Amino acid sequence: MSVGTSSAPGAHRARPPAAAGDPGGLGIDPDDLPDGLVVADEHGRVTCFNAAAERITAVPAAEALGQRLEKALPLEDLEGRRWWQLTDPYGGLAIRVRQPERNLLLPGGREVLVAARYVRDQPVGPVRRVVVSLRDTEARRRTERSHAELIATVAHELRSPLTSVKGFTATLLAKWERFTDDQKRLMLETVDADADRVTRLIAELLDISRIDSGRLEVRRQPVDIGAAVGRHIQAYVAAGLPADRFLLRIEQPLPDLWADPDKIDQVLSNLLENAVRHGEGTVTIDITATASPREGEDTGTSVTVSDEGPGIPEESMNRVFTRFWRGSKRGGTGLGLYIVKGIVEAHGGTITVGRAPGAGAEFRFTLPVSAPAYLA
C-alpha cells in the first residue's frame, strides 16, 4: 500500500491513493484500520500516523508527521534497550524484510504489540518505506487474566478434595486397627466422593479446552430426551428430594432427536442442578417440538428448565454463560453454564436465559434434530 502526506492546509493524517484493484478506486483510509499504522519514507520520516496509532500512543498525528521514526515512535524492548537502534531498519541486513510481532514499551511503560515491514524496490535494495503496525495488548491481558483465574479456581477446587483424600488415606494407613468397620466405611466413602469431585473438575477442564479450541466432538445417536430427564429426576428423588419438587411436561409428538447422549446428559445435569441448588419451589421441565435453530431444517427439540426462586438479576443476564459466573455463594466452579453453552452450540443449537412465569430463572435450549441423510 502506497501512503503519502496530504498537502491540504491543516491536514494532519496521510490518506493513500486508490489501492490496486480497488472497485471504484475508493482506496483505503488509514483511519479506518483497527490497528495502529505508522509509515516512514526512505529517509526515516513519518508520512502516515493513523487514528489508531494516535489512540495507542497518545501522540497527536500532527506532532508525529515529518518526525524521525525513532522520535515519533520511541520504542524500547522489555530490557529497556531502544528498539530502533537494535533493529536499524535502514542500515541493517539488506536481506531483512520484516520484524515479527513482539511486545515493546512506549514512554511511560505502556506495553504494545509491534510488527514492522521493510519495503524495498529490489530484494537487496535500500529500504523505501518502513510500515509499522501497533496493537493494544488489552485483549491479550484479558485473556491472560482469564487463564490466571482459571488456574486459581482449579487450584482452589482441587485443594479441598485432595487434602481430604490425603488426610483420610494417611489416617487409615497409620491407624487401621483402631477404627471400626463403620468408621472405615465412612472414611472410604468420603475419599470416593472426593475422588469423583476431582474427576468431574478434570472433565470440566478438558471440555473447556475443547470448546475454546473448537475441538469438542459430538457423536450423534438417537436420544430420548424425555427419558433422559426422567432419569435425572429419579436420581434426585432417590437422593432424598420429594418427587413433587419436579414437574415434567412432554409435548407429543416429538421429532426424533439425534445428539450426543453423554453430552446432553451433561447439559441436563447442570441445568437441573442449578435449579435445585439455586432455585426454590417446583422445578418445571418442558420438552416441546419447535422450529429448528439450524437453517435448512424444519423441526427441532426445545427443553425449558425453570424454577420458582428469586431468579437472576437483570444486570447479570448477559454474564450467565461466561466463565466463573456464579448465581450465588453456594459453591461450584462457575464453569458449568459456560460448558453447557459450548455443548449446545457444538450441536448447532441455541440456549437462552430469562425469567420464568413464577419469577424464577428459566433456561431454554433448542437443538436441531440433525437426523442422518438416509432417514430424510
N, C-alpha and C positions, 0 to 999 in steps of 0.2 A: 504494500500500500504506500503510495507516494503522498507525503504530507508537506505542506508549505505554509508559511506565515501569511496572515491576512494583512493587507495594506490599508484597510479601511481605518479611518481615524477612530480611536477609542477601542478598537478591537483588541482582545487580549487572548484569543484562542485561535489556533490554526484550524482551518477546515480543508479536508482533502479534496482533490479533484475526483471526478467520477471514476469509480472502480471499473477495471476492465470487465466487460461482460455484464455490467450492471444494467438491468432493464430500465430503460428510460433515462439513463445517465444521472440517476439521483445521487450517487455517491454515498459515502458513509460519514456521518458527523461523529468525530471522536467523542463528543459529549454524550452520544447515545450508547457508548460502550459501558458495560457494567464494571469493568476493571480499569484501574488507572493506566493511562497511556502517556509515556514521555518519549519524544523522539528528538535526537540530536543530529545535526548535519555533519559533514565531513570535517568540519573544524571544531567539533565538540560543543557547538552552541545549540541550545534548546530551541526547537522550531514548533513543537507541539506539546501542550500540557493540558490534558483534558479535565473535565469537571470532576471525574472520579479521582484523578491524581490530586486535584485541589483538596477534595474531601479527605483523602487518606493522609496526605502530608501536611494539611493545614497551611499550605503555601499558596497565595494567590497566583493565578496563571500570569497576570501582568508582571509580577516580580520574577517569575521563572523564565519567561520567554526572552531569548537573547543571552541568557547567562550561560556560563560554562556548565556542562552537565554535572561535574562533581560539586559545584557550588549550589546549583538549583536543587540537586538531589543528593545531599551529603549522607551517604550510607556507610554504616560500619558493620562488620561481622560481629558475632556473639562474643568474640575475644577483644573487641574494641579497636580492631585494625580498620583503616579506611579502605573501603571495598574497591573504589575506582583505581586507587594506586596498586592494589593487589592484582586486579584483573587487567588493567592497562589495555582497554579495547582498541585504541588507535595505534599503539606501539607494540602490542604483544605478538603472539604467534600469528603468522599470516594465514594459517590454515584454520584458525578458530572461527567458528560461525555463530556460536551461542554460549550463553551461560545458563545452566539448568536452574530451575526454581529452587530457591533456598530462603531460609529465614535471615533477615537482616534488620538492623535497627536504624530508626530515624533519630534525629536530635531529640533528646528528652527520653530516649529509651523505648519508644513505641516500636513494636515488632510488626514487620510487614513481610509478605512473600514476594520475592523479586525474581524475575527472569528477564534475560536480555538476548537480543538477536543482533548480530553484526551483518549488515547488508553490504555486499561487495559487488562491483560490476563484473569482476573476474574471480575465479576460485581463490587465487592467492594475491589479488589486487588489494589496494588500500580500502579501508572502511569508508563507505559513503554515508551511511546512516547507522546509528545505534538506536534500536527500538526496545524500550523497556516497558514491561508490564508490572503493575503493582496490584497486590490483592491484600485486603484486610485479613487479619488472622482471627477475627472474632468467631467466624463459623468453626474454624479448627479448634479454637479454645472451648467452644461449647461442646464439641464432640469429645474433646479430651476430658472435660468436666463430667460429661455423661459416663464415659468409661471409668473415670475415677469413682463416681458414685456407685456404679455397678460393682466395682471391685470391693468398695467399702461395704455395700449391702451384702454381698456374698460372704465376705469375711465375717460380718456380724451374724448372719444367719447360720453359717457353718459352725461358729464357735460354740454356740449353746448346745446343739445336739452332740457334737464331738466331745465336748467337756463331759457331758453326761455319760456317753458311751465309755470314754476312758475311765471315768470315776467308778462306774459300776463294774466294769470288767476287772479293773485293778483290785477292787474290793473283793470280788468273788474269788479271784485267783489267790489272794493273800489269806482270806478267812473263810474258805468254802465250807469247812466243817462246822463253823459256828452258826450258820444260818439254817433255818427250817426250809422245807421244800416250798412252802408258800412264799417265803421271803425271796428265795432264789427265783421262783417263777415271776414274781413281781419285778425284780430287777431285770431279768431277761426280757420280759415284755416291754419294759421301758427302753432297753437297748434296741430291741427290734423296731419299736415305733420311731426312735430317733434315727435309726439307720434308714427307715423309709423316708423320713423327712429330708435327710441328706440326698437320698436318691432322687426325690422329687425336685430338689433345688438344682441338682446337676442336670436333670432332664430339662428344666426351665432354661438353664443357661445354654444348653445345646439348641433348644428351639429358638432362642433369641439370636444366636449366631446364625442359624439357617435363615431366619426371617430377614435379618439385616443384610445378608449376602444374597438373598433371592434364591436360596437353595433348599427351601422347605418342600419336600416331596409329598405328593398326595397320591395315595394308592386307592383308587376308586373301586368300591364294591357296592352291591345293593345294601341299603341301610334302612331298617325300620325305625324311624326316628321316634315314633310313639313308644315302642318297646324300650328303646334306649333311655328315654326319660323315665319310664316306669321302673327300670332297674335302679336308677339313681334314687328315686323316691323310696323304693323298698329298702335300700341301704340305709337311708336316714331313719326310716321307721324302725328298722332292726337295731339301730344305734340308740333308740330311745325317744325320738321325736314323735309326737302324736300324728296319726295318719291324717287327721283333719287339718293339719298345718299346710297340706298341699292340695291344690285343685288342678287336675289335668283335664284339659278340654281339647279334643281332637276333631277337626272338621273332616268329614268324609265326603267324597273320596279324596285321598291324597295322591299326587303323582308318585311314581316310583323314583326314589332318590338314590343316586349313585354318588358316593362320597367315601372318604377315608374313615372307617368306623372308629378307629382308635382316636383320631384327632377330633372327630365330632363328639366323642365321649369326653374328651378333654375340655372342649368348649362348654358342654352341658354341665360338667362337674364344676367348672369355675363360676358360671353364671348362677347355678343353684346354691353353691357355697356362699357367694356374695349375698344372695337374697336371704339365706338363713342366718348368716353371721351378722350382716349389717342392717337387714330389714326387720320388720315386725309383722305380726298378723299372718294372714294366709299368703302363701307363695303360689301364684297362679301361673300355669304354663299353658299357653295357647299354641296349637300347631294347626296351621292352615295352608291351603294352596293359595298361591299368589302369582303375580307376574314375575317372570324371571328377571334377575338383575343383569343377565348376560344377553347381549344383542344377538338376535337370531334364534332365541329360544322363547317359547310362549309361556311355559309354566315353571314355577319354582316352588320351594317349600319355605315357609316362614315360621320361626319359633320365637315366641314372646315370653319373657320371664319377668314377672312383676311382683312387687310386694306392697305392704301397707305401712311401711316405715316412714321415716322423715324425708326420704328421697335424697337426691343430690342437689346441692345448691346450684342455682343458675350459673353463677360465675365459674363453677368447676366443670360444667358440662363439656367444654372443649378440651379438657385435660384428662378426661377419664381413661382414654386409651393410650396415654403416654406412659413411659417408664416411670416407675416409683410412685405413681399416684395411689394414694390410699384414701378410701372413703371415711375411715375412722382410725382410731388408735388401737383397734382390736387385732393387731398382729398382721402377718402377711408381708411378702416382699414388695408388693406394689408392681409386680411384673405380670400377674395373671391376665389382666384385661389387655395388656399390650400383646401378649401371646395369642389371646382369643382373636383379636382383630387380625393378626397376621395369618392365623389358620383360616379364618373365614375368607379373607381376601385371596389366599392361596387357592381356595376352591372356586374363585370367581364370584364370591358373594359380597354382601354388604352387611354392616352392623351399625346400629344407631342406639342412642341412649336418650331417654326423655322422662317425663313424669307419668306415672300410672294413674288411672282413673281414681284410685284410692289415695292419691298424693304421694305414693312411694316411688321407688325407682323402677323404670321399665327398660329392659334391654330387648332389642329385637334384631335377630339376624335372619337373613334371607339367602338361600342357596339355590343356584341353578340345578335342575335335575341332572344335567350332564350325562344323559343316557348314551351308551355307545352307539355308533352309527348303525350297527347292524340291527339295533332294536327300533330304529326310527321308522 
